[in-house]
Amino acid sequence: SGAMEALRELLGRPLRVRMRDGRAVEGVFQCLDSLRNLILSAAQEEWVADVGGRVVREQRWVGLVMIPGTEIVSVHAYPT
């Protein structure tokens, strides 16, 4: 189907995934299962934190990550 072909084209491409709790994860798309759980490799997590009254953007390396489909708000594919 067209949707499956579109997903195949995204394999191995960098994605940015926004989650319901406000975090975002950037990494390389590896897999999507039947429950829409997404697996990214070489991933980095980003969030906004309040540090002493200042809004600070925080990041950390997470490596291989599985993002539950129920938590995904949006997915953005970067151009290759």
mmCIF file of the N, C-alpha and C atoms, coordinates in Angstrom:
data_MODEL
# 
_entry.id   MODEL 
# 
loop_
_atom_site.group_PDB 
_atom_site.id 
_atom_site.type_symbol 
_atom_site.label_atom_id 
_atom_site.label_alt_id 
_atom_site.label_comp_id 
_atom_site.label_asym_id 
_atom_site.label_entity_id 
_atom_site.label_seq_id 
_atom_site.pdbx_PDB_ins_code 
_atom_site.Cartn_x 
_atom_site.Cartn_y 
_atom_site.Cartn_z 
_atom_site.occupancy 
_atom_site.B_iso_or_equiv 
_atom_site.pdbx_formal_charge 
_atom_site.auth_seq_id 
_atom_site.auth_comp_id 
_atom_site.auth_asym_id 
_atom_site.auth_atom_id 
_atom_site.pdbx_PDB_model_num 
ATOM 1   N N  . SER A 1 1  ? 0.841  -1.192 0.000  1.00 0.00 ? 1  SER A N  1 
ATOM 2   C CA . SER A 1 1  ? 0.000  0.000  0.000  1.00 0.00 ? 1  SER A CA 1 
ATOM 3   C C  . SER A 1 1  ? 0.876  1.242  0.000  1.00 0.00 ? 1  SER A C  1 
ATOM 4   N N  . GLY A 1 2  ? 0.285  2.386  -0.242 1.00 0.00 ? 2  GLY A N  1 
ATOM 5   C CA . GLY A 1 2  ? 1.008  3.647  -0.287 1.00 0.00 ? 2  GLY A CA 1 
ATOM 6   C C  . GLY A 1 2  ? 1.619  4.026  1.039  1.00 0.00 ? 2  GLY A C  1 
ATOM 7   N N  . ALA A 1 3  ? 0.894  3.749  2.134  1.00 0.00 ? 3  ALA A N  1 
ATOM 8   C CA . ALA A 1 3  ? 1.409  4.080  3.467  1.00 0.00 ? 3  ALA A CA 1 
ATOM 9   C C  . ALA A 1 3  ? 2.638  3.245  3.805  1.00 0.00 ? 3  ALA A C  1 
ATOM 10  N N  . MET A 1 4  ? 2.601  1.969  3.464  1.00 0.00 ? 4  MET A N  1 
ATOM 11  C CA . MET A 1 4  ? 3.750  1.094  3.748  1.00 0.00 ? 4  MET A CA 1 
ATOM 12  C C  . MET A 1 4  ? 4.964  1.514  2.924  1.00 0.00 ? 4  MET A C  1 
ATOM 13  N N  . GLU A 1 5  ? 4.740  1.886  1.695  1.00 0.00 ? 5  GLU A N  1 
ATOM 14  C CA . GLU A 1 5  ? 5.843  2.332  0.843  1.00 0.00 ? 5  GLU A CA 1 
ATOM 15  C C  . GLU A 1 5  ? 6.453  3.621  1.396  1.00 0.00 ? 5  GLU A C  1 
ATOM 16  N N  . ALA A 1 6  ? 5.615  4.530  1.869  1.00 0.00 ? 6  ALA A N  1 
ATOM 17  C CA . ALA A 1 6  ? 6.112  5.778  2.459  1.00 0.00 ? 6  ALA A CA 1 
ATOM 18  C C  . ALA A 1 6  ? 6.966  5.486  3.688  1.00 0.00 ? 6  ALA A C  1 
ATOM 19  N N  . LEU A 1 7  ? 6.542  4.528  4.510  1.00 0.00 ? 7  LEU A N  1 
ATOM 20  C CA . LEU A 1 7  ? 7.325  4.146  5.692  1.00 0.00 ? 7  LEU A CA 1 
ATOM 21  C C  . LEU A 1 7  ? 8.658  3.530  5.288  1.00 0.00 ? 7  LEU A C  1 
ATOM 22  N N  . ARG A 1 8  ? 8.646  2.678  4.283  1.00 0.00 ? 8  ARG A N  1 
ATOM 23  C CA . ARG A 1 8  ? 9.894  2.058  3.811  1.00 0.00 ? 8  ARG A CA 1 
ATOM 24  C C  . ARG A 1 8  ? 10.899 3.119  3.362  1.00 0.00 ? 8  ARG A C  1 
ATOM 25  N N  . GLU A 1 9  ? 10.390 4.166  2.723  1.00 0.00 ? 9  GLU A N  1 
ATOM 26  C CA . GLU A 1 9  ? 11.271 5.235  2.261  1.00 0.00 ? 9  GLU A CA 1 
ATOM 27  C C  . GLU A 1 9  ? 11.902 6.003  3.420  1.00 0.00 ? 9  GLU A C  1 
ATOM 28  N N  . LEU A 1 10 ? 11.264 5.990  4.581  1.00 0.00 ? 10 LEU A N  1 
ATOM 29  C CA . LEU A 1 10 ? 11.797 6.699  5.748  1.00 0.00 ? 10 LEU A CA 1 
ATOM 30  C C  . LEU A 1 10 ? 12.835 5.882  6.517  1.00 0.00 ? 10 LEU A C  1 
ATOM 31  N N  . LEU A 1 11 ? 12.894 4.578  6.300  1.00 0.00 ? 11 LEU A N  1 
ATOM 32  C CA . LEU A 1 11 ? 13.865 3.749  7.021  1.00 0.00 ? 11 LEU A CA 1 
ATOM 33  C C  . LEU A 1 11 ? 15.283 4.276  6.816  1.00 0.00 ? 11 LEU A C  1 
ATOM 34  N N  . GLY A 1 12 ? 16.007 4.410  7.910  1.00 0.00 ? 12 GLY A N  1 
ATOM 35  C CA . GLY A 1 12 ? 17.380 4.883  7.851  1.00 0.00 ? 12 GLY A CA 1 
ATOM 36  C C  . GLY A 1 12 ? 17.521 6.392  7.777  1.00 0.00 ? 12 GLY A C  1 
ATOM 37  N N  . ARG A 1 13 ? 16.405 7.111  7.774  1.00 0.00 ? 13 ARG A N  1 
ATOM 38  C CA . ARG A 1 13 ? 16.455 8.574  7.696  1.00 0.00 ? 13 ARG A CA 1 
ATOM 39  C C  . ARG A 1 13 ? 16.324 9.188  9.083  1.00 0.00 ? 13 ARG A C  1 
ATOM 40  N N  . PRO A 1 14 ? 16.900 10.374 9.270  1.00 0.00 ? 14 PRO A N  1 
ATOM 41  C CA . PRO A 1 14 ? 16.757 11.063 10.557 1.00 0.00 ? 14 PRO A CA 1 
ATOM 42  C C  . PRO A 1 14 ? 15.337 11.596 10.741 1.00 0.00 ? 14 PRO A C  1 
ATOM 43  N N  . LEU A 1 15 ? 14.783 11.362 11.933 1.00 0.00 ? 15 LEU A N  1 
ATOM 44  C CA . LEU A 1 15 ? 13.440 11.831 12.283 1.00 0.00 ? 15 LEU A CA 1 
ATOM 45  C C  . LEU A 1 15 ? 13.492 12.651 13.564 1.00 0.00 ? 15 LEU A C  1 
ATOM 46  N N  . ARG A 1 16 ? 12.538 13.546 13.717 1.00 0.00 ? 16 ARG A N  1 
ATOM 47  C CA . ARG A 1 16 ? 12.312 14.250 14.980 1.00 0.00 ? 16 ARG A CA 1 
ATOM 48  C C  . ARG A 1 16 ? 10.903 13.895 15.419 1.00 0.00 ? 16 ARG A C  1 
ATOM 49  N N  . VAL A 1 17 ? 10.780 13.315 16.611 1.00 0.00 ? 17 VAL A N  1 
ATOM 50  C CA . VAL A 1 17 ? 9.496  12.858 17.130 1.00 0.00 ? 17 VAL A CA 1 
ATOM 51  C C  . VAL A 1 17 ? 9.140  13.692 18.355 1.00 0.00 ? 17 VAL A C  1 
ATOM 52  N N  . ARG A 1 18 ? 7.977  14.334 18.338 1.00 0.00 ? 18 ARG A N  1 
ATOM 53  C CA . ARG A 1 18 ? 7.486  15.086 19.496 1.00 0.00 ? 18 ARG A CA 1 
ATOM 54  C C  . ARG A 1 18 ? 6.529  14.192 20.275 1.00 0.00 ? 18 ARG A C  1 
ATOM 55  N N  . MET A 1 19 ? 6.651  14.272 21.616 1.00 0.00 ? 19 MET A N  1 
ATOM 56  C CA . MET A 1 19 ? 5.827  13.426 22.478 1.00 0.00 ? 19 MET A CA 1 
ATOM 57  C C  . MET A 1 19 ? 4.851  14.256 23.303 1.00 0.00 ? 19 MET A C  1 
ATOM 58  N N  . ARG A 1 20 ? 3.850  13.586 23.835 1.00 0.00 ? 20 ARG A N  1 
ATOM 59  C CA . ARG A 1 20 ? 2.786  14.245 24.593 1.00 0.00 ? 20 ARG A CA 1 
ATOM 60  C C  . ARG A 1 20 ? 3.290  15.032 25.790 1.00 0.00 ? 20 ARG A C  1 
ATOM 61  N N  . ASP A 1 21 ? 4.372  14.605 26.412 1.00 0.00 ? 21 ASP A N  1 
ATOM 62  C CA . ASP A 1 21 ? 4.876  15.300 27.602 1.00 0.00 ? 21 ASP A CA 1 
ATOM 63  C C  . ASP A 1 21 ? 5.784  16.482 27.274 1.00 0.00 ? 21 ASP A C  1 
ATOM 64  N N  . GLY A 1 22 ? 5.907  16.836 25.995 1.00 0.00 ? 22 GLY A N  1 
ATOM 65  C CA . GLY A 1 22 ? 6.681  17.992 25.598 1.00 0.00 ? 22 GLY A CA 1 
ATOM 66  C C  . GLY A 1 22 ? 8.096  17.681 25.144 1.00 0.00 ? 22 GLY A C  1 
ATOM 67  N N  . ARG A 1 23 ? 8.566  16.467 25.404 1.00 0.00 ? 23 ARG A N  1 
ATOM 68  C CA . ARG A 1 23 ? 9.915  16.097 24.960 1.00 0.00 ? 23 ARG A CA 1 
ATOM 69  C C  . ARG A 1 23 ? 9.928  15.855 23.456 1.00 0.00 ? 23 ARG A C  1 
ATOM 70  N N  . ALA A 1 24 ? 11.137 15.932 22.893 1.00 0.00 ? 24 ALA A N  1 
ATOM 71  C CA . ALA A 1 24 ? 11.347 15.590 21.487 1.00 0.00 ? 24 ALA A CA 1 
ATOM 72  C C  . ALA A 1 24 ? 12.558 14.673 21.425 1.00 0.00 ? 24 ALA A C  1 
ATOM 73  N N  . VAL A 1 25 ? 12.537 13.734 20.494 1.00 0.00 ? 25 VAL A N  1 
ATOM 74  C CA . VAL A 1 25 ? 13.664 12.829 20.291 1.00 0.00 ? 25 VAL A CA 1 
ATOM 75  C C  . VAL A 1 25 ? 14.038 12.878 18.817 1.00 0.00 ? 25 VAL A C  1 
ATOM 76  N N  . GLU A 1 26 ? 15.339 13.040 18.557 1.00 0.00 ? 26 GLU A N  1 
ATOM 77  C CA . GLU A 1 26 ? 15.848 12.982 17.196 1.00 0.00 ? 26 GLU A CA 1 
ATOM 78  C C  . GLU A 1 26 ? 16.742 11.765 17.074 1.00 0.00 ? 26 GLU A C  1 
ATOM 79  N N  . GLY A 1 27 ? 16.552 11.013 15.990 1.00 0.00 ? 27 GLY A N  1 
ATOM 80  C CA . GLY A 1 27 ? 17.376 9.841  15.760 1.00 0.00 ? 27 GLY A CA 1 
ATOM 81  C C  . GLY A 1 27 ? 17.086 9.241  14.399 1.00 0.00 ? 27 GLY A C  1 
ATOM 82  N N  . VAL A 1 28 ? 17.711 8.110  14.123 1.00 0.00 ? 28 VAL A N  1 
ATOM 83  C CA . VAL A 1 28 ? 17.581 7.440  12.829 1.00 0.00 ? 28 VAL A CA 1 
ATOM 84  C C  . VAL A 1 28 ? 16.474 6.385  12.923 1.00 0.00 ? 28 VAL A C  1 
ATOM 85  N N  . PHE A 1 29 ? 15.499 6.480  12.032 1.00 0.00 ? 29 PHE A N  1 
ATOM 86  C CA . PHE A 1 29 ? 14.343 5.578  12.026 1.00 0.00 ? 29 PHE A CA 1 
ATOM 87  C C  . PHE A 1 29 ? 14.771 4.148  11.702 1.00 0.00 ? 29 PHE A C  1 
ATOM 88  N N  . GLN A 1 30 ? 14.444 3.214  12.625 1.00 0.00 ? 30 GLN A N  1 
ATOM 89  C CA . GLN A 1 30 ? 14.797 1.804  12.452 1.00 0.00 ? 30 GLN A CA 1 
ATOM 90  C C  . GLN A 1 30 ? 13.591 0.901  12.245 1.00 0.00 ? 30 GLN A C  1 
ATOM 91  N N  . CYS A 1 31 ? 12.487 1.181  12.969 1.00 0.00 ? 31 CYS A N  1 
ATOM 92  C CA . CYS A 1 31 ? 11.380 0.225  12.954 1.00 0.00 ? 31 CYS A CA 1 
ATOM 93  C C  . CYS A 1 31 ? 10.104 0.872  13.469 1.00 0.00 ? 31 CYS A C  1 
ATOM 94  N N  . LEU A 1 32 ? 8.967  0.382  12.980 1.00 0.00 ? 32 LEU A N  1 
ATOM 95  C CA . LEU A 1 32 ? 7.648  0.747  13.484 1.00 0.00 ? 32 LEU A CA 1 
ATOM 96  C C  . LEU A 1 32 ? 6.849  -0.545 13.569 1.00 0.00 ? 32 LEU A C  1 
ATOM 97  N N  . ASP A 1 33 ? 6.305  -0.850 14.753 1.00 0.00 ? 33 ASP A N  1 
ATOM 98  C CA . ASP A 1 33 ? 5.550  -2.099 14.888 1.00 0.00 ? 33 ASP A CA 1 
ATOM 99  C C  . ASP A 1 33 ? 4.052  -1.877 14.702 1.00 0.00 ? 33 ASP A C  1 
ATOM 100 N N  . SER A 1 34 ? 3.269  -2.925 14.846 1.00 0.00 ? 34 SER A N  1 
ATOM 101 C CA . SER A 1 34 ? 1.826  -2.845 14.607 1.00 0.00 ? 34 SER A CA 1 
ATOM 102 C C  . SER A 1 34 ? 1.106  -1.965 15.626 1.00 0.00 ? 34 SER A C  1 
ATOM 103 N N  . LEU A 1 35 ? 1.734  -1.677 16.766 1.00 0.00 ? 35 LEU A N  1 
ATOM 104 C CA . LEU A 1 35 ? 1.150  -0.794 17.776 1.00 0.00 ? 35 LEU A CA 1 
ATOM 105 C C  . LEU A 1 35 ? 1.629  0.647  17.607 1.00 0.00 ? 35 LEU A C  1 
ATOM 106 N N  . ARG A 1 36 ? 2.338  0.899  16.514 1.00 0.00 ? 36 ARG A N  1 
ATOM 107 C CA . ARG A 1 36 ? 2.906  2.211  16.178 1.00 0.00 ? 36 ARG A CA 1 
ATOM 108 C C  . ARG A 1 36 ? 4.004  2.656  17.130 1.00 0.00 ? 36 ARG A C  1 
ATOM 109 N N  . ASN A 1 37 ? 4.636  1.692  17.815 1.00 0.00 ? 37 ASN A N  1 
ATOM 110 C CA . ASN A 1 37 ? 5.820  1.994  18.610 1.00 0.00 ? 37 ASN A CA 1 
ATOM 111 C C  . ASN A 1 37 ? 6.961  2.216  17.635 1.00 0.00 ? 37 ASN A C  1 
ATOM 112 N N  . LEU A 1 38 ? 7.706  3.282  17.846 1.00 0.00 ? 38 LEU A N  1 
ATOM 113 C CA . LEU A 1 38 ? 8.754  3.696  16.924 1.00 0.00 ? 38 LEU A CA 1 
ATOM 114 C C  . LEU A 1 38 ? 10.114 3.450  17.554 1.00 0.00 ? 38 LEU A C  1 
ATOM 115 N N  . ILE A 1 39 ? 11.049 2.910  16.798 1.00 0.00 ? 39 ILE A N  1 
ATOM 116 C CA . ILE A 1 39 ? 12.416 2.698  17.298 1.00 0.00 ? 39 ILE A CA 1 
ATOM 117 C C  . ILE A 1 39 ? 13.367 3.579  16.507 1.00 0.00 ? 39 ILE A C  1 
ATOM 118 N N  . LEU A 1 40 ? 14.168 4.364  17.265 1.00 0.00 ? 40 LEU A N  1 
ATOM 119 C CA . LEU A 1 40 ? 15.188 5.226  16.681 1.00 0.00 ? 40 LEU A CA 1 
ATOM 120 C C  . LEU A 1 40 ? 16.544 4.826  17.236 1.00 0.00 ? 40 LEU A C  1 
ATOM 121 N N  . SER A 1 41 ? 17.570 4.894  16.399 1.00 0.00 ? 41 SER A N  1 
ATOM 122 C CA . SER A 1 41 ? 18.944 4.669  16.859 1.00 0.00 ? 41 SER A CA 1 
ATOM 123 C C  . SER A 1 41 ? 19.680 6.004  16.839 1.00 0.00 ? 41 SER A C  1 
ATOM 124 N N  . ALA A 1 42 ? 20.839 6.040  17.493 1.00 0.00 ? 42 ALA A N  1 
ATOM 125 C CA . ALA A 1 42 ? 21.660 7.261  17.572 1.00 0.00 ? 42 ALA A CA 1 
ATOM 126 C C  . ALA A 1 42 ? 20.793 8.445  17.995 1.00 0.00 ? 42 ALA A C  1 
ATOM 127 N N  . ALA A 1 43 ? 19.973 8.224  19.008 1.00 0.00 ? 43 ALA A N  1 
ATOM 128 C CA . ALA A 1 43 ? 18.957 9.202  19.392 1.00 0.00 ? 43 ALA A CA 1 
ATOM 129 C C  . ALA A 1 43 ? 19.424 10.157 20.486 1.00 0.00 ? 43 ALA A C  1 
ATOM 130 N N  . GLN A 1 44 ? 18.873 11.355 20.410 1.00 0.00 ? 44 GLN A N  1 
ATOM 131 C CA . GLN A 1 44 ? 19.111 12.394 21.404 1.00 0.00 ? 44 GLN A CA 1 
ATOM 132 C C  . GLN A 1 44 ? 17.764 12.939 21.842 1.00 0.00 ? 44 GLN A C  1 
ATOM 133 N N  . GLU A 1 45 ? 17.579 13.081 23.153 1.00 0.00 ? 45 GLU A N  1 
ATOM 134 C CA . GLU A 1 45 ? 16.331 13.573 23.733 1.00 0.00 ? 45 GLU A CA 1 
ATOM 135 C C  . GLU A 1 45 ? 16.498 15.047 24.081 1.00 0.00 ? 45 GLU A C  1 
ATOM 136 N N  . GLU A 1 46 ? 15.439 15.822 23.896 1.00 0.00 ? 46 GLU A N  1 
ATOM 137 C CA . GLU A 1 46 ? 15.477 17.256 24.184 1.00 0.00 ? 46 GLU A CA 1 
ATOM 138 C C  . GLU A 1 46 ? 14.199 17.652 24.913 1.00 0.00 ? 46 GLU A C  1 
ATOM 139 N N  . TRP A 1 47 ? 14.322 18.530 25.904 1.00 0.00 ? 47 TRP A N  1 
ATOM 140 C CA . TRP A 1 47 ? 13.164 19.031 26.631 1.00 0.00 ? 47 TRP A CA 1 
ATOM 141 C C  . TRP A 1 47 ? 13.485 20.409 27.161 1.00 0.00 ? 47 TRP A C  1 
ATOM 142 N N  . VAL A 1 48 ? 12.443 21.117 27.598 1.00 0.00 ? 48 VAL A N  1 
ATOM 143 C CA . VAL A 1 48 ? 12.600 22.447 28.177 1.00 0.00 ? 48 VAL A CA 1 
ATOM 144 C C  . VAL A 1 48 ? 12.403 22.323 29.677 1.00 0.00 ? 48 VAL A C  1 
ATOM 145 N N  . ALA A 1 49 ? 13.319 22.949 30.447 1.00 0.00 ? 49 ALA A N  1 
ATOM 146 C CA . ALA A 1 49 ? 13.255 22.886 31.905 1.00 0.00 ? 49 ALA A CA 1 
ATOM 147 C C  . ALA A 1 49 ? 13.287 24.292 32.496 1.00 0.00 ? 49 ALA A C  1 
ATOM 148 N N  . ASP A 1 50 ? 12.682 24.422 33.662 1.00 0.00 ? 50 ASP A N  1 
ATOM 149 C CA . ASP A 1 50 ? 12.735 25.674 34.414 1.00 0.00 ? 50 ASP A CA 1 
ATOM 150 C C  . ASP A 1 50 ? 13.850 25.533 35.438 1.00 0.00 ? 50 ASP A C  1 
ATOM 151 N N  . VAL A 1 51 ? 14.923 26.290 35.252 1.00 0.00 ? 51 VAL A N  1 
ATOM 152 C CA . VAL A 1 51 ? 16.081 26.215 36.143 1.00 0.00 ? 51 VAL A CA 1 
ATOM 153 C C  . VAL A 1 51 ? 16.232 27.569 36.827 1.00 0.00 ? 51 VAL A C  1 
ATOM 154 N N  . GLY A 1 52 ? 15.824 27.633 38.086 1.00 0.00 ? 52 GLY A N  1 
ATOM 155 C CA . GLY A 1 52 ? 15.932 28.886 38.837 1.00 0.00 ? 52 GLY A CA 1 
ATOM 156 C C  . GLY A 1 52 ? 15.194 30.038 38.202 1.00 0.00 ? 52 GLY A C  1 
ATOM 157 N N  . GLY A 1 53 ? 14.024 29.776 37.641 1.00 0.00 ? 53 GLY A N  1 
ATOM 158 C CA . GLY A 1 53 ? 13.227 30.819 37.015 1.00 0.00 ? 53 GLY A CA 1 
ATOM 159 C C  . GLY A 1 53 ? 13.594 31.104 35.565 1.00 0.00 ? 53 GLY A C  1 
ATOM 160 N N  . ARG A 1 54 ? 14.615 30.421 35.043 1.00 0.00 ? 54 ARG A N  1 
ATOM 161 C CA . ARG A 1 54 ? 15.013 30.567 33.639 1.00 0.00 ? 54 ARG A CA 1 
ATOM 162 C C  . ARG A 1 54 ? 14.567 29.344 32.854 1.00 0.00 ? 54 ARG A C  1 
ATOM 163 N N  . VAL A 1 55 ? 14.086 29.552 31.672 1.00 0.00 ? 55 VAL A N  1 
ATOM 164 C CA . VAL A 1 55 ? 13.718 28.438 30.796 1.00 0.00 ? 55 VAL A CA 1 
ATOM 165 C C  . VAL A 1 55 ? 14.973 28.006 30.048 1.00 0.00 ? 55 VAL A C  1 
ATOM 166 N N  . VAL A 1 56 ? 15.331 26.741 30.215 1.00 0.00 ? 56 VAL A N  1 
ATOM 167 C CA . VAL A 1 56 ? 16.565 26.211 29.621 1.00 0.00 ? 56 VAL A CA 1 
ATOM 168 C C  . VAL A 1 56 ? 16.233 24.986 28.786 1.00 0.00 ? 56 VAL A C  1 
ATOM 169 N N  . ARG A 1 57 ? 16.824 24.907 27.597 1.00 0.00 ? 57 ARG A N  1 
ATOM 170 C CA . ARG A 1 57 ? 16.665 23.732 26.740 1.00 0.00 ? 57 ARG A CA 1 
ATOM 171 C C  . ARG A 1 57 ? 17.731 22.717 27.142 1.00 0.00 ? 57 ARG A C  1 
ATOM 172 N N  . GLU A 1 58 ? 17.297 21.533 27.543 1.00 0.00 ? 58 GLU A N  1 
ATOM 173 C CA . GLU A 1 58 ? 18.194 20.462 27.984 1.00 0.00 ? 58 GLU A CA 1 
ATOM 174 C C  . GLU A 1 58 ? 18.242 19.365 26.923 1.00 0.00 ? 58 GLU A C  1 
ATOM 175 N N  . GLN A 1 59 ? 19.379 18.671 26.841 1.00 0.00 ? 59 GLN A N  1 
ATOM 176 C CA . GLN A 1 59 ? 19.525 17.557 25.905 1.00 0.00 ? 59 GLN A CA 1 
ATOM 177 C C  . GLN A 1 59 ? 20.325 16.445 26.563 1.00 0.00 ? 59 GLN A C  1 
ATOM 178 N N  . ARG A 1 60 ? 20.065 15.227 26.108 1.00 0.00 ? 60 ARG A N  1 
ATOM 179 C CA . ARG A 1 60 ? 20.899 14.104 26.531 1.00 0.00 ? 60 ARG A CA 1 
ATOM 180 C C  . ARG A 1 60 ? 20.890 13.036 25.447 1.00 0.00 ? 60 ARG A C  1 
ATOM 181 N N  . TRP A 1 61 ? 22.001 12.319 25.377 1.00 0.00 ? 61 TRP A N  1 
ATOM 182 C CA . TRP A 1 61 ? 22.162 11.212 24.444 1.00 0.00 ? 61 TRP A CA 1 
ATOM 183 C C  . TRP A 1 61 ? 21.444 10.005 25.028 1.00 0.00 ? 61 TRP A C  1 
ATOM 184 N N  . VAL A 1 62 ? 20.596 9.345  24.228 1.00 0.00 ? 62 VAL A N  1 
ATOM 185 C CA . VAL A 1 62 ? 19.901 8.150  24.712 1.00 0.00 ? 62 VAL A CA 1 
ATOM 186 C C  . VAL A 1 62 ? 20.221 6.912  23.886 1.00 0.00 ? 62 VAL A C  1 
ATOM 187 N N  . GLY A 1 63 ? 20.866 7.065  22.737 1.00 0.00 ? 63 GLY A N  1 
ATOM 188 C CA . GLY A 1 63 ? 21.253 5.911  21.934 1.00 0.00 ? 63 GLY A CA 1 
ATOM 189 C C  . GLY A 1 63 ? 20.073 5.281  21.220 1.00 0.00 ? 63 GLY A C  1 
ATOM 190 N N  . LEU A 1 64 ? 19.773 4.022  21.546 1.00 0.00 ? 64 LEU A N  1 
ATOM 191 C CA . LEU A 1 64 ? 18.645 3.295  20.949 1.00 0.00 ? 64 LEU A CA 1 
ATOM 192 C C  . LEU A 1 64 ? 17.423 3.498  21.840 1.00 0.00 ? 64 LEU A C  1 
ATOM 193 N N  . VAL A 1 65 ? 16.313 3.922  21.244 1.00 0.00 ? 65 VAL A N  1 
ATOM 194 C CA . VAL A 1 65 ? 15.134 4.254  22.039 1.00 0.00 ? 65 VAL A CA 1 
ATOM 195 C C  . VAL A 1 65 ? 13.865 3.751  21.349 1.00 0.00 ? 65 VAL A C  1 
ATOM 196 N N  . MET A 1 66 ? 12.907 3.302  22.176 1.00 0.00 ? 66 MET A N  1 
ATOM 197 C CA . MET A 1 66 ? 11.580 2.917  21.686 1.00 0.00 ? 66 MET A CA 1 
ATOM 198 C C  . MET A 1 66 ? 10.594 3.946  22.225 1.00 0.00 ? 66 MET A C  1 
ATOM 199 N N  . ILE A 1 67 ? 9.849  4.562  21.334 1.00 0.00 ? 67 ILE A N  1 
ATOM 200 C CA . ILE A 1 67 ? 8.853  5.557  21.719 1.00 0.00 ? 67 ILE A CA 1 
ATOM 201 C C  . ILE A 1 67 ? 7.477  4.930  21.539 1.00 0.00 ? 67 ILE A C  1 
ATOM 202 N N  . PRO A 1 68 ? 6.700  4.810  22.635 1.00 0.00 ? 68 PRO A N  1 
ATOM 203 C CA . PRO A 1 68 ? 5.357  4.223  22.510 1.00 0.00 ? 68 PRO A CA 1 
ATOM 204 C C  . PRO A 1 68 ? 4.481  5.032  21.559 1.00 0.00 ? 68 PRO A C  1 
ATOM 205 N N  . GLY A 1 69 ? 3.783  4.346  20.702 1.00 0.00 ? 69 GLY A N  1 
ATOM 206 C CA . GLY A 1 69 ? 2.910  5.004  19.739 1.00 0.00 ? 69 GLY A CA 1 
ATOM 207 C C  . GLY A 1 69 ? 1.864  5.894  20.388 1.00 0.00 ? 69 GLY A C  1 
ATOM 208 N N  . THR A 1 70 ? 1.431  5.530  21.587 1.00 0.00 ? 70 THR A N  1 
ATOM 209 C CA . THR A 1 70 ? 0.420  6.323  22.295 1.00 0.00 ? 70 THR A CA 1 
ATOM 210 C C  . THR A 1 70 ? 0.959  7.672  22.755 1.00 0.00 ? 70 THR A C  1 
ATOM 211 N N  . GLU A 1 71 ? 2.288  7.843  22.785 1.00 0.00 ? 71 GLU A N  1 
ATOM 212 C CA . GLU A 1 71 ? 2.908  9.079  23.251 1.00 0.00 ? 71 GLU A CA 1 
ATOM 213 C C  . GLU A 1 71 ? 3.313  10.019 22.133 1.00 0.00 ? 71 GLU A C  1 
ATOM 214 N N  . ILE A 1 72 ? 3.223  9.565  20.884 1.00 0.00 ? 72 ILE A N  1 
ATOM 215 C CA . ILE A 1 72 ? 3.687  10.357 19.742 1.00 0.00 ? 72 ILE A CA 1 
ATOM 216 C C  . ILE A 1 72 ? 2.640  11.389 19.336 1.00 0.00 ? 72 ILE A C  1 
ATOM 217 N N  . VAL A 1 73 ? 3.107  12.647 19.243 1.00 0.00 ? 73 VAL A N  1 
ATOM 218 C CA . VAL A 1 73 ? 2.247  13.746 18.784 1.00 0.00 ? 73 VAL A CA 1 
ATOM 219 C C  . VAL A 1 73 ? 2.512  14.040 17.315 1.00 0.00 ? 73 VAL A C  1 
ATOM 220 N N  . SER A 1 74 ? 3.793  14.082 16.937 1.00 0.00 ? 74 SER A N  1 
ATOM 221 C CA . SER A 1 74 ? 4.125  14.361 15.541 1.00 0.00 ? 74 SER A CA 1 
ATOM 222 C C  . SER A 1 74 ? 5.474  13.746 15.190 1.00 0.00 ? 74 SER A C  1 
ATOM 223 N N  . VAL A 1 75 ? 5.664  13.520 13.902 1.00 0.00 ? 75 VAL A N  1 
ATOM 224 C CA . VAL A 1 75 ? 6.927  12.974 13.389 1.00 0.00 ? 75 VAL A CA 1 
ATOM 225 C C  . VAL A 1 75 ? 7.326  13.841 12.190 1.00 0.00 ? 75 VAL A C  1 
ATOM 226 N N  . HIS A 1 76 ? 8.577  14.297 12.219 1.00 0.00 ? 76 HIS A N  1 
ATOM 227 C CA . HIS A 1 76 ? 9.122  15.115 11.134 1.00 0.00 ? 76 HIS A CA 1 
ATOM 228 C C  . HIS A 1 76 ? 10.336 14.401 10.557 1.00 0.00 ? 76 HIS A C  1 
ATOM 229 N N  . ALA A 1 77 ? 10.354 14.194 9.244  1.00 0.00 ? 77 ALA A N  1 
ATOM 230 C CA . ALA A 1 77 ? 11.501 13.576 8.569  1.00 0.00 ? 77 ALA A CA 1 
ATOM 231 C C  . ALA A 1 77 ? 12.378 14.673 7.991  1.00 0.00 ? 77 ALA A C  1 
ATOM 232 N N  . TYR A 1 78 ? 13.678 14.611 8.303  1.00 0.00 ? 78 TYR A N  1 
ATOM 233 C CA . TYR A 1 78 ? 14.624 15.579 7.745  1.00 0.00 ? 78 TYR A CA 1 
ATOM 234 C C  . TYR A 1 78 ? 14.990 15.175 6.327  1.00 0.00 ? 78 TYR A C  1 
ATOM 235 N N  . PRO A 1 79 ? 15.244 16.155 5.464  1.00 0.00 ? 79 PRO A N  1 
ATOM 236 C CA . PRO A 1 79 ? 15.663 15.819 4.104  1.00 0.00 ? 79 PRO A CA 1 
ATOM 237 C C  . PRO A 1 79 ? 17.026 15.129 4.110  1.00 0.00 ? 79 PRO A C  1 
ATOM 238 N N  . THR A 1 80 ? 17.238 14.257 3.150  1.00 0.00 ? 80 THR A N  1 
ATOM 239 C CA . THR A 1 80 ? 18.533 13.558 3.069  1.00 0.00 ? 80 THR A CA 1 
ATOM 240 C C  . THR A 1 80 ? 19.402 14.179 2.016  1.00 0.00 ? 80 THR A C  1 
# 
